[in-house]
Amino acid sequence: MSLVQTDYDTLKTCLDKFAAQLATVEATGNMIVERLRQGKTVFACGNGGSATDSMHLCEELVGRYRGNRRPLPAISLNTDSSVLTCIGNDYGFDEIFARQIEALGKADDILVGFSTSGNSENVARAFRAAKLNGVTTILLAGKDGGKIKAIADHSIVVESDNTARIQELHTFILHAWLELVEVEDWG
């Protein structure tokens, strides 16, 4: 069997297992829409490829996904290099997201944390800071959800040890959320 066929088969198996979580994807997506309607902000964070997922979600909300609509408030906590290096230098890498949530997060905002392992310490600390500010947390993880699953208000876990397959389903989730945003009339 070819490597491509093996990857395809692995993805298909992940998709089949993931089907049980579609209601959670829809519920969290509808919550995001509701909070955006209330003028709340969506924050997102992650490391490596998960940082890219964070940026992807936020740029589509601020810019657009498919159709023209008003820009929606979303901030990827990965993008300001001066803030990241300041906090990293003064407080350590584990604080780079938490400190930003402490400064910017308001009650009923949403923080989406992407972590394929569910164990990224800087994402975990951001979730703890979010709780103190009344920010609702949504974890997109892999494996068994890791330690962050116990902290998160909502968790969507791709039950796989394969980082590529986890990230592919995280992209599906953020696109599903964006589809729910796009069907709304934003005036």
VOBAMI-11083 format. One record per residue (C-alpha): x, y, z. Coordinates in steps of 0.25 Angstrom, whole numbers, always signed. Example, Ala and Ser with C-alpha at 12.3 -4.5 7.8 and 13.67 -1.06 7.14 Angstrom:
<site><u>+49</u><v>-18</v><w>+31</w></site>
<site><u>+55</u><v>-4</v><w>+29</w></site>
//
This chain:
<site><u>+0</u><v>+0</v><w>+0</w></site>
<site><u>+5</u><v>+14</v><w>-4</w></site>
<site><u>+8</u><v>+25</v><w>+7</w></site>
<site><u>-2</u><v>+34</v><w>+1</w></site>
<site><u>-13</u><v>+22</v><w>+2</w></site>
<site><u>-9</u><v>+20</v><w>+16</w></site>
<site><u>-10</u><v>+35</v><w>+20</w></site>
<site><u>-24</u><v>+35</v><w>+13</w></site>
<site><u>-28</u><v>+23</v><w>+21</w></site>
<site><u>-24</u><v>+28</v><w>+34</w></site>
<site><u>-31</u><v>+41</v><w>+31</w></site>
<site><u>-44</u><v>+34</v><w>+27</w></site>
<site><u>-43</u><v>+26</v><w>+40</w></site>
<site><u>-41</u><v>+39</v><w>+48</w></site>
<site><u>-53</u><v>+45</v><w>+41</w></site>
<site><u>-62</u><v>+33</v><w>+44</w></site>
<site><u>-58</u><v>+34</v><w>+59</w></site>
<site><u>-60</u><v>+49</v><w>+59</w></site>
<site><u>-74</u><v>+49</v><w>+54</w></site>
<site><u>-79</u><v>+47</v><w>+68</w></site>
<site><u>-74</u><v>+61</v><w>+71</w></site>
<site><u>-82</u><v>+68</v><w>+60</w></site>
<site><u>-92</u><v>+73</v><w>+70</w></site>
<site><u>-82</u><v>+79</v><w>+79</w></site>
<site><u>-75</u><v>+86</v><w>+67</w></site>
<site><u>-89</u><v>+92</v><w>+63</w></site>
<site><u>-92</u><v>+96</v><w>+77</w></site>
<site><u>-79</u><v>+103</v><w>+79</w></site>
<site><u>-80</u><v>+110</v><w>+66</w></site>
<site><u>-94</u><v>+115</v><w>+69</w></site>
<site><u>-88</u><v>+120</v><w>+82</w></site>
<site><u>-77</u><v>+127</v><w>+75</w></site>
<site><u>-88</u><v>+134</v><w>+65</w></site>
<site><u>-96</u><v>+138</v><w>+77</w></site>
<site><u>-84</u><v>+144</v><w>+85</w></site>
<site><u>-80</u><v>+152</v><w>+72</w></site>
<site><u>-94</u><v>+157</v><w>+71</w></site>
<site><u>-93</u><v>+162</v><w>+85</w></site>
<site><u>-80</u><v>+170</v><w>+81</w></site>
<site><u>-71</u><v>+160</v><w>+88</w></site>
<site><u>-57</u><v>+157</v><w>+83</w></site>
<site><u>-52</u><v>+143</v><w>+79</w></site>
<site><u>-37</u><v>+141</v><w>+83</w></site>
<site><u>-29</u><v>+129</v><w>+78</w></site>
<site><u>-15</u><v>+123</v><w>+81</w></site>
<site><u>-6</u><v>+111</v><w>+79</w></site>
<site><u>+8</u><v>+107</v><w>+76</w></site>
<site><u>+14</u><v>+103</v><w>+63</w></site>
<site><u>+4</u><v>+98</v><w>+53</w></site>
<site><u>-7</u><v>+101</v><w>+63</w></site>
<site><u>-2</u><v>+116</v><w>+63</w></site>
<site><u>-5</u><v>+116</v><w>+48</w></site>
<site><u>-19</u><v>+110</v><w>+51</w></site>
<site><u>-21</u><v>+121</v><w>+61</w></site>
<site><u>-17</u><v>+132</v><w>+51</w></site>
<site><u>-26</u><v>+125</v><w>+40</w></site>
<site><u>-38</u><v>+126</v><w>+49</w></site>
<site><u>-36</u><v>+140</v><w>+53</w></site>
<site><u>-32</u><v>+146</v><w>+39</w></site>
<site><u>-45</u><v>+139</v><w>+33</w></site>
<site><u>-54</u><v>+146</v><w>+44</w></site>
<site><u>-47</u><v>+160</v><w>+43</w></site>
<site><u>-46</u><v>+159</v><w>+27</w></site>
<site><u>-56</u><v>+149</v><w>+21</w></site>
<site><u>-58</u><v>+135</v><w>+18</w></site>
<site><u>-66</u><v>+134</v><w>+6</w></site>
<site><u>-76</u><v>+146</v><w>+5</w></site>
<site><u>-75</u><v>+161</v><w>+8</w></site>
<site><u>-80</u><v>+164</v><w>+22</w></site>
<site><u>-75</u><v>+174</v><w>+33</w></site>
<site><u>-62</u><v>+170</v><w>+40</w></site>
<site><u>-64</u><v>+163</v><w>+53</w></site>
<site><u>-55</u><v>+164</v><w>+65</w></site>
<site><u>-44</u><v>+153</v><w>+66</w></site>
<site><u>-30</u><v>+154</v><w>+71</w></site>
<site><u>-19</u><v>+143</v><w>+69</w></site>
<site><u>-10</u><v>+144</v><w>+81</w></site>
<site><u>+1</u><v>+138</v><w>+73</w></site>
<site><u>+3</u><v>+150</v><w>+63</w></site>
<site><u>+9</u><v>+162</v><w>+71</w></site>
<site><u>+24</u><v>+159</v><w>+71</w></site>
<site><u>+28</u><v>+170</v><w>+80</w></site>
<site><u>+17</u><v>+166</v><w>+91</w></site>
<site><u>+21</u><v>+151</v><w>+90</w></site>
<site><u>+36</u><v>+155</v><w>+91</w></site>
<site><u>+34</u><v>+165</v><w>+102</w></site>
<site><u>+25</u><v>+155</v><w>+110</w></site>
<site><u>+34</u><v>+143</v><w>+107</w></site>
<site><u>+47</u><v>+151</v><w>+111</w></site>
<site><u>+41</u><v>+157</v><w>+124</w></site>
<site><u>+31</u><v>+146</v><w>+129</w></site>
<site><u>+35</u><v>+133</v><w>+121</w></site>
<site><u>+29</u><v>+126</v><w>+109</w></site>
<site><u>+18</u><v>+119</v><w>+117</w></site>
<site><u>+12</u><v>+133</v><w>+120</w></site>
<site><u>+11</u><v>+138</v><w>+105</w></site>
<site><u>-4</u><v>+136</v><w>+104</w></site>
<site><u>-8</u><v>+137</v><w>+118</w></site>
<site><u>-3</u><v>+151</v><w>+120</w></site>
<site><u>-10</u><v>+156</v><w>+107</w></site>
<site><u>-23</u><v>+150</v><w>+112</w></site>
<site><u>-21</u><v>+157</v><w>+125</w></site>
<site><u>-20</u><v>+170</v><w>+118</w></site>
<site><u>-30</u><v>+168</v><w>+107</w></site>
<site><u>-41</u><v>+158</v><w>+111</w></site>
<site><u>-54</u><v>+162</v><w>+116</w></site>
<site><u>-66</u><v>+154</v><w>+121</w></site>
<site><u>-73</u><v>+146</v><w>+111</w></site>
<site><u>-62</u><v>+147</v><w>+100</w></site>
<site><u>-57</u><v>+134</v><w>+95</w></site>
<site><u>-43</u><v>+128</v><w>+95</w></site>
<site><u>-40</u><v>+116</v><w>+85</w></site>
<site><u>-28</u><v>+109</v><w>+88</w></site>
<site><u>-22</u><v>+99</v><w>+78</w></site>
<site><u>-13</u><v>+88</v><w>+84</w></site>
<site><u>-11</u><v>+75</v><w>+77</w></site>
<site><u>-6</u><v>+69</v><w>+90</w></site>
<site><u>-15</u><v>+77</v><w>+99</w></site>
<site><u>-3</u><v>+79</v><w>+108</w></site>
<site><u>+3</u><v>+92</v><w>+103</w></site>
<site><u>+6</u><v>+100</v><w>+116</w></site>
<site><u>+5</u><v>+113</v><w>+110</w></site>
<site><u>-9</u><v>+110</v><w>+105</w></site>
<site><u>-13</u><v>+104</v><w>+119</w></site>
<site><u>-9</u><v>+116</v><w>+126</w></site>
<site><u>-17</u><v>+125</v><w>+116</w></site>
<site><u>-29</u><v>+116</v><w>+119</w></site>
<site><u>-27</u><v>+119</v><w>+134</w></site>
<site><u>-26</u><v>+134</v><w>+132</w></site>
<site><u>-38</u><v>+133</v><w>+123</w></site>
<site><u>-46</u><v>+127</v><w>+134</w></site>
<site><u>-42</u><v>+139</v><w>+144</w></site>
<site><u>-47</u><v>+149</v><w>+133</w></site>
<site><u>-60</u><v>+141</v><w>+130</w></site>
<site><u>-55</u><v>+138</v><w>+116</w></site>
<site><u>-61</u><v>+125</v><w>+111</w></site>
<site><u>-51</u><v>+115</v><w>+106</w></site>
<site><u>-52</u><v>+105</v><w>+95</w></site>
<site><u>-41</u><v>+94</v><w>+93</w></site>
<site><u>-38</u><v>+88</v><w>+80</w></site>
<site><u>-28</u><v>+76</v><w>+83</w></site>
<site><u>-24</u><v>+63</v><w>+79</w></site>
<site><u>-20</u><v>+50</v><w>+86</w></site>
<site><u>-28</u><v>+49</v><w>+99</w></site>
<site><u>-30</u><v>+64</v><w>+101</w></site>
<site><u>-18</u><v>+65</v><w>+110</w></site>
<site><u>-18</u><v>+73</v><w>+123</w></site>
<site><u>-25</u><v>+85</v><w>+116</w></site>
<site><u>-38</u><v>+77</v><w>+114</w></site>
<site><u>-40</u><v>+78</v><w>+130</w></site>
<site><u>-39</u><v>+93</v><w>+129</w></site>
<site><u>-47</u><v>+96</v><w>+117</w></site>
<site><u>-61</u><v>+100</v><w>+117</w></site>
<site><u>-63</u><v>+92</v><w>+104</w></site>
<site><u>-54</u><v>+82</v><w>+97</w></site>
<site><u>-54</u><v>+76</v><w>+83</w></site>
<site><u>-43</u><v>+65</v><w>+83</w></site>
<site><u>-39</u><v>+58</v><w>+71</w></site>
<site><u>-36</u><v>+44</v><w>+76</w></site>
<site><u>-23</u><v>+41</v><w>+69</w></site>
<site><u>-8</u><v>+42</v><w>+71</w></site>
<site><u>-5</u><v>+46</v><w>+57</w></site>
<site><u>-2</u><v>+61</v><w>+58</w></site>
<site><u>-5</u><v>+63</v><w>+43</w></site>
<site><u>-19</u><v>+57</v><w>+44</w></site>
<site><u>-22</u><v>+65</v><w>+56</w></site>
<site><u>-18</u><v>+78</v><w>+49</w></site>
<site><u>-27</u><v>+74</v><w>+37</w></site>
<site><u>-39</u><v>+72</v><w>+46</w></site>
<site><u>-36</u><v>+85</v><w>+53</w></site>
<site><u>-37</u><v>+92</v><w>+40</w></site>
<site><u>-50</u><v>+85</v><w>+37</w></site>
<site><u>-55</u><v>+90</v><w>+50</w></site>
<site><u>-51</u><v>+105</v><w>+48</w></site>
<site><u>-57</u><v>+104</v><w>+34</w></site>
<site><u>-70</u><v>+99</v><w>+40</w></site>
<site><u>-70</u><v>+110</v><w>+50</w></site>
<site><u>-68</u><v>+120</v><w>+39</w></site>
<site><u>-79</u><v>+114</v><w>+30</w></site>
<site><u>-88</u><v>+117</v><w>+42</w></site>
<site><u>-83</u><v>+131</v><w>+43</w></site>
<site><u>-85</u><v>+133</v><w>+28</w></site>
<site><u>-100</u><v>+129</v><w>+27</w></site>
<site><u>-103</u><v>+140</v><w>+37</w></site>
<site><u>-108</u><v>+154</v><w>+33</w></site>
<site><u>-98</u><v>+163</v><w>+39</w></site>
<site><u>-104</u><v>+175</v><w>+33</w></site>
//
